[in-house]
């Protein structure tokens, strides 16, 4: 992570993976409302929730490693 001007840069674009999600329209509207309430984009809200979920899993089952 580094600061560039007033923006915080966390990732190089090549480090990011794309993931398509299909979901109910009403659920997505509600999710975007929650993300906005948390001052995040919907994408960032998903990332925060994914990290929390993985961290909880690893606390219970041990660190996930790849070879």
C-alpha positions in Angstrom: 0.0 0.0 0.0 1.3 3.5 -0.8 -0.1 7.0 -1.0 -0.4 8.6 -4.4 -1.5 12.2 -4.1 -4.6 12.0 -1.9 -5.5 8.5 -3.0 -4.4 5.3 -1.3 -3.3 2.7 -3.8 -3.6 -0.9 -2.5 -3.1 -3.0 -5.5 -1.6 -3.0 -9.0 -4.4 -3.6 -11.5 -2.6 -6.8 -12.7 -2.9 -8.2 -9.1 -6.7 -8.1 -9.2 -8.9 -11.0 -10.3 -12.3 -10.5 -11.7 -15.3 -12.4 -10.5 -18.9 -12.3 -11.8 -21.7 -12.7 -9.4 -25.3 -13.4 -10.3 -27.9 -12.5 -7.7 -31.4 -11.3 -7.1 -32.0 -7.6 -8.0 -33.6 -6.8 -4.7 -30.8 -8.3 -2.8 -28.3 -6.3 -4.8 -30.1 -3.1 -4.2 -30.1 -3.8 -0.5 -26.5 -4.8 -0.5 -25.6 -1.5 -2.3 -27.5 0.4 0.4 -25.5 -1.3 3.1 -22.2 -0.7 1.2 -23.1 3.0 0.8 -24.0 3.2 4.6 -20.5 1.9 5.3 -19.0 4.5 2.9 -17.8 1.7 0.5 -18.5 0.7 -3.1 -20.3 -2.6 -3.5 -17.1 -4.1 -4.8 -15.2 -3.0 -1.7 -18.0 -4.2 0.6 -17.7 -7.7 -1.0 -14.0 -7.7 -0.6 -14.2 -6.7 3.1 -16.8 -9.5 3.7 -14.7 -12.1 1.8 -11.6 -11.2 3.9 -13.6 -11.5 7.1 -15.0 -14.8 6.1 -11.6 -16.3 5.1 -10.1 -15.0 8.3 -12.8 -16.7 10.4 -12.4 -19.9 8.5 -8.6 -19.9 9.0 -9.0 -19.2 12.7 -11.2 -22.3 13.0 -9.4 -24.6 10.4 -5.9 -23.3 10.1 -4.1 -21.2 7.5 -5.0 -21.9 3.9 -1.8 -22.4 1.8 -1.2 -23.0 -1.9 1.8 -24.6 -3.4 
